[in-house]
Amino acid sequence: MESAHGTGIPSEQLIGVVRGVRNRYRAKRALRGAAITVAASWAILAASAYAMNAMRYDAAAVGNHEFNYGVPFLERTVRQARFPVLAANARRPDGSHAFGAWTMVERAGVKIGIVGATTPGSMVWDRDNLRGRVVLGDIVSAVREAVTEARGAGAQIIVVTMHSGLAEPATYDTAATGLPSDNVAARVAREVPGVDLIAYGHSHKEMADTTVNGVHATGGSLDGAGPVIAGGIVLVNSGYPRFGGTPGNVLLAFGLP
């Protein structure tokens, strides 16, 4: 599984990096899912959809920068994507899902549920774009509901890909805004049963030497974004590579009863 957080690198270079990882492990059926966030000054969403289509992504989670250009533009771009774009905690004012909450893929006969979520902070940073169109709620409760649905539909493995930090303080005043925190990946690992792997990214923090839910975990770092294991759950930090050199990735091997 490869996971990347947008860095403004040329699409052709990122495609080459991901293809290289896949060819190295001959993982042509590998699971791929990550936030599709790009910096507004470097790229536009349509270019990201093009690149991710070329890389044959299986799913993507909405990130905060996706809302920079307005919801109608995002919806047009989502229609260009040949993979599900997920955000379980994004709702329309009428309560319906604004994007898919989860999807299912099958690899070697194994059903893998992919759940996506996005940062509620966009309600602050892009409030004018979201007002009257999309409401972003709590990640943890939305992911819990989506995981239950995916398991009920037959998922044997659950991957959560979320645009969220690990456990840092929220980047806005949660009391004043009434919004839940944007950095809750560790809470999902602790509070949501049935999750096997979490791919997260948002806070641009290293994960080289981390305690997750009281368990000391060592693993990936900013320029070598590999996985860590804490409490039986694999966590992989989306790559924040220097010019696309090291996307977050984890090679999974597992057996099922």
RODO-2510 file (C-alpha; in nm, 4 decimals, decimal comma):
residues 257
     n   res          X          Y          Z
     1     m     0,0000     0,0000     0,0000
     2     e     0,1346     0,3412    -0,0929
     3     s     0,0206     0,6587     0,0819
     4     a     0,1081     1,0155    -0,0114
     5     h     0,0264     1,3662     0,1030
     6     g     0,0387     1,6268    -0,1733
     7     t     0,3689     1,8073    -0,2076
     8     g     0,3372     1,9875    -0,5368
     9     i     0,5833     1,7633    -0,7165
    10     p     0,5305     1,7039    -1,0893
    11     s     0,2668     1,4400    -1,1593
    12     e     0,5025     1,2474    -1,3860
    13     q     0,7627     1,2201    -1,1081
    14     l     0,5103     1,0980    -0,8497
    15     i     0,3755     0,8430    -1,0974
    16     g     0,7295     0,7183    -1,1499
    17     v     0,7910     0,6869    -0,7756
    18     v     0,4758     0,4824    -0,7152
    19     r     0,5356     0,2637    -1,0192
    20     g     0,8878     0,1981    -0,8936
    21     v     0,7593     0,0841    -0,5537
    22     r     0,4995    -0,1400    -0,7141
    23     n     0,7469    -0,2943    -0,9556
    24     r     1,0013    -0,3500    -0,6802
    25     y     0,7597    -0,5659    -0,4876
    26     r     0,5724    -0,6880    -0,7939
    27     a     0,2646    -0,5536    -0,6166
    28     k     0,0504    -0,4928    -0,9209
    29     r    -0,2512    -0,5761    -0,7114
    30     a    -0,1405    -0,3673    -0,4176
    31     l    -0,3855    -0,1621    -0,2196
    32     r    -0,3454     0,2102    -0,2666
    33     g    -0,5356     0,4779    -0,0763
    34     a    -0,4360     0,8200     0,0522
    35     a    -0,5426     1,1773     0,0980
    36     i    -0,5424     1,3742    -0,2285
    37     t    -0,4456     1,7041    -0,0743
    38     v    -0,2360     1,9423    -0,2853
    39     a    -0,1080     2,2882    -0,2037
    40     a    -0,3084     2,5531    -0,3854
    41     s    -0,0002     2,7364    -0,5048
    42     w     0,1490     2,4285    -0,6682
    43     a    -0,1216     2,2299    -0,8418
    44     i    -0,4928     2,2021    -0,9072
    45     l    -0,7169     1,9118    -0,8179
    46     a    -0,7776     1,8102    -1,1783
    47     a    -0,4061     1,7413    -1,2168
    48     s    -0,4100     1,5257    -0,9030
    49     a    -0,7046     1,3238    -1,0350
    50     y    -0,5175     1,2690    -1,3611
    51     a    -0,2056     1,1493    -1,1809
    52     m    -0,3939     0,9250    -0,9411
    53     n    -0,5948     0,7727    -1,2263
    54     a    -0,2659     0,6892    -1,3953
    55     m    -0,1419     0,5270    -1,0733
    56     r    -0,4651     0,3269    -1,0446
    57     y    -0,5513     0,4317    -0,6928
    58     d    -0,8199     0,2235    -0,5263
    59     a    -0,9518     0,4994    -0,3011
    60     a    -0,8683     0,8428    -0,1655
    61     a    -0,9734     1,0496     0,1333
    62     v    -1,0704     1,4136     0,0923
    63     g    -0,8208     1,6574     0,2448
    64     n    -0,8679     2,0173     0,3550
    65     h    -0,7149     2,1789     0,0467
    66     e    -0,9710     2,0064    -0,1744
    67     f    -1,2226     2,2633    -0,0500
    68     n    -1,0050     2,5644    -0,1386
    69     y    -1,1645     2,5939    -0,4810
    70     g    -1,5232     2,5468    -0,3685
    71     v    -1,7514     2,2454    -0,3441
    72     p    -1,8814     2,2565    -0,7044
    73     f    -1,5255     2,2433    -0,8386
    74     l    -1,4426     1,9558    -0,6038
    75     e    -1,7520     1,7648    -0,7163
    76     r    -1,6549     1,8060    -1,0817
    77     t    -1,3071     1,6799    -1,0044
    78     v    -1,4398     1,3816    -0,8096
    79     r    -1,6383     1,2832    -1,1173
    80     q    -1,3100     1,2716    -1,3109
    81     a    -1,1570     1,0276    -1,0618
    82     r    -1,1707     0,6599    -1,1525
    83     f    -1,1608     0,5642    -0,7844
    84     p    -1,3868     0,6387    -0,4852
    85     v    -1,3217     0,9647    -0,3012
    86     l    -1,4177     0,9133     0,0617
    87     a    -1,5111     1,1226     0,3639
    88     a    -1,7321     0,9422     0,6127
    89     n    -1,7704     1,2546     0,8271
    90     a    -1,8866     1,4833     0,5436
    91     r    -2,2603     1,5388     0,5202
    92     r    -2,5007     1,7509     0,3205
    93     p    -2,7253     1,9887     0,5167
    94     d    -3,0051     1,7300     0,4725
    95     g    -2,7928     1,4672     0,6493
    96     s    -2,6997     1,2619     0,3434
    97     h    -2,3389     1,1693     0,2722
    98     a    -2,1529     1,4297     0,0663
    99     f    -1,8995     1,1634    -0,0379
   100     g    -1,8723     0,7905     0,0052
   101     a    -1,7939     0,6686     0,3565
   102     w    -1,6262     0,3408     0,2591
   103     t    -1,5570     0,1119    -0,0311
   104     m    -1,4590    -0,2511    -0,0783
   105     v    -1,1823    -0,4019    -0,2886
   106     e    -1,0760    -0,7632    -0,3233
   107     r    -0,7185    -0,8848    -0,3411
   108     a    -0,6334    -1,2544    -0,3787
   109     g    -0,9775    -1,3448    -0,2536
   110     v    -0,9535    -1,1197     0,0532
   111     k    -1,2184    -0,8497     0,0960
   112     i    -1,0638    -0,5248     0,2140
   113     g    -1,2811    -0,2406     0,3359
   114     i    -1,1406     0,1096     0,2940
   115     v    -1,2866     0,3851     0,5110
   116     g    -1,2073     0,7527     0,4501
   117     a    -1,2389     1,0670     0,6618
   118     t    -1,1343     1,4314     0,6390
   119     t    -1,0368     1,7062     0,8807
   120     p    -1,3248     1,9075     1,0344
   121     g    -1,0933     2,2098     1,0283
   122     s    -1,2124     2,2987     0,6812
   123     m    -1,5239     2,4326     0,8534
   124     v    -1,2904     2,7085     0,9772
   125     w    -1,0427     2,7462     0,6918
   126     d    -1,2961     2,7187     0,4084
   127     r    -1,6148     2,8124     0,5890
   128     d    -1,7360     3,0376     0,3068
   129     n    -1,6956     2,7567     0,0548
   130     l    -1,8663     2,4981     0,2752
   131     r    -2,1503     2,7086     0,4150
   132     g    -2,4854     2,5641     0,3107
   133     r    -2,3204     2,2851     0,1116
   134     v    -2,1192     2,0479     0,3323
   135     v    -2,0931     1,9925     0,7088
   136     l    -1,7843     1,8174     0,8464
   137     g    -1,8341     1,6348     1,1739
   138     d    -1,6398     1,4195     1,4164
   139     i    -1,3967     1,1782     1,2501
   140     v    -1,3991     0,9131     1,5228
   141     s    -1,7739     0,8513     1,5385
   142     a    -1,8092     0,8607     1,1590
   143     v    -1,5252     0,6128     1,1106
   144     r    -1,6731     0,3844     1,3769
   145     e    -2,0053     0,3753     1,1911
   146     a    -1,8385     0,3172     0,8538
   147     v    -1,6169     0,0378     0,9890
   148     t    -1,9234    -0,1360     1,1317
   149     e    -2,0972    -0,1110     0,7943
   150     a    -1,7956    -0,2404     0,6027
   151     r    -1,7477    -0,5329     0,8415
   152     g    -2,1165    -0,6100     0,8113
   153     a    -2,0802    -0,6167     0,4334
   154     g    -1,8106    -0,8830     0,4595
   155     a    -1,4822    -0,6919     0,4897
   156     q    -1,2099    -0,9166     0,6325
   157     i    -0,9491    -0,6411     0,6605
   158     i    -1,0204    -0,2743     0,7370
   159     v    -0,7933     0,0097     0,6231
   160     v    -0,8735     0,3633     0,7369
   161     t    -0,7256     0,6446     0,5295
   162     m    -0,7826     0,9817     0,6904
   163     h    -0,6689     1,3383     0,6527
   164     s    -0,5825     1,3797     1,0184
   165     g    -0,2821     1,4143     1,2430
   166     l    -0,1841     1,1528     1,5001
   167     a    -0,2603     1,3055     1,8403
   168     e    -0,1331     1,6648     1,8330
   169     p    -0,3442     1,9480     1,9774
   170     a    -0,6084     2,0751     1,7380
   171     t    -0,4907     2,3486     1,5042
   172     y    -0,7903     2,5652     1,5975
   173     d    -0,9870     2,6460     1,9111
   174     t    -1,2301     2,3561     1,9472
   175     a    -1,4229     2,5309     2,2265
   176     a    -1,4766     2,8547     2,0344
   177     t    -1,5588     2,6837     1,7045
   178     g    -1,7554     2,3920     1,8466
   179     l    -1,5639     2,1613     1,6149
   180     p    -1,3959     1,8320     1,7025
   181     s    -1,0184     1,8061     1,6687
   182     d    -0,8429     1,7509     1,3373
   183     n    -0,5697     1,5281     1,4857
   184     v    -0,7336     1,2049     1,5962
   185     a    -0,5625     0,9075     1,4277
   186     a    -0,4493     0,7726     1,7666
   187     r    -0,8063     0,8010     1,8969
   188     v    -0,9365     0,6017     1,6019
   189     a    -0,6792     0,3326     1,6793
   190     r    -0,7833     0,3317     2,0452
   191     e    -1,1604     0,3757     2,0195
   192     v    -1,2721     0,2094     1,6964
   193     p    -1,2733    -0,1706     1,7034
   194     g    -1,2082    -0,3703     1,3905
   195     v    -0,9415    -0,1478     1,2297
   196     d    -0,6272    -0,3194     1,0980
   197     l    -0,4320    -0,0343     0,9379
   198     i    -0,4510     0,3445     0,9521
   199     a    -0,2964     0,5676     0,6853
   200     y    -0,3036     0,9236     0,8117
   201     g    -0,1483     1,2585     0,7292
   202     h    -0,2192     1,6267     0,7915
   203     s     0,0023     1,7697     1,0636
   204     h     0,3400     1,7354     0,8849
   205     k     0,4960     1,5697     1,1893
   206     e     0,7594     1,3004     1,2128
   207     m     0,6655     0,9593     1,3430
   208     a     1,0191     0,8378     1,4077
   209     d     0,9887     0,7776     1,7822
   210     t     0,6315     0,7892     1,8991
   211     t     0,4093     0,6664     2,1781
   212     v     0,0666     0,5724     2,0456
   213     n    -0,2018     0,5105     2,3072
   214     g     0,0616     0,4358     2,5698
   215     v     0,2538     0,1925     2,3485
   216     h     0,6039     0,2903     2,2442
   217     a     0,6334     0,2535     1,8678
   218     t     0,9260     0,3178     1,6388
   219     g     0,9180     0,3296     1,2630
   220     g     0,8629     0,5833     0,9882
   221     s     1,0075     0,9322     0,9761
   222     l     0,9590     1,2424     0,7672
   223     d     1,1932     1,1309     0,4888
   224     g     1,1402     0,7587     0,5291
   225     a     0,7717     0,7202     0,5968
   226     g     0,7381     0,3593     0,7011
   227     p     0,4877     0,1910     0,9300
   228     v     0,4812     0,1498     1,3047
   229     i     0,2847    -0,1006     1,5087
   230     a     0,1153    -0,0060     1,8320
   231     g    -0,1464    -0,2070     2,0138
   232     g    -0,1881    -0,4482     1,7246
   233     i    -0,2728    -0,1778     1,4691
   234     v    -0,0415    -0,0743     1,1869
   235     l    -0,0130     0,3029     1,1414
   236     v     0,1597     0,4539     0,8391
   237     n     0,2207     0,8247     0,8101
   238     s     0,1512     0,9598     0,4632
   239     g     0,4787     1,0498     0,2979
   240     y     0,5904     1,4105     0,3186
   241     p     0,8704     1,3502     0,0724
   242     r     1,1262     1,5917    -0,0520
   243     f     1,0319     1,6131    -0,4182
   244     g     0,8514     1,2805    -0,4115
   245     g     1,1411     1,0663    -0,3024
   246     t     0,9758     0,8698    -0,0221
   247     p     0,5987     0,8198    -0,0282
   248     g     0,4616     0,6461     0,2791
   249     n     0,4358     0,2772     0,2080
   250     v     0,3814    -0,0518     0,3824
   251     l     0,3979    -0,4032     0,2407
   252     l     0,1343    -0,6212     0,4091
   253     a     0,1427    -0,9989     0,4369
   254     f    -0,1370    -1,1595     0,6317
   255     g    -0,3255    -1,4838     0,6761
   256     l    -0,6928    -1,5377     0,7411
   257     p    -0,8630    -1,8288     0,9172
***
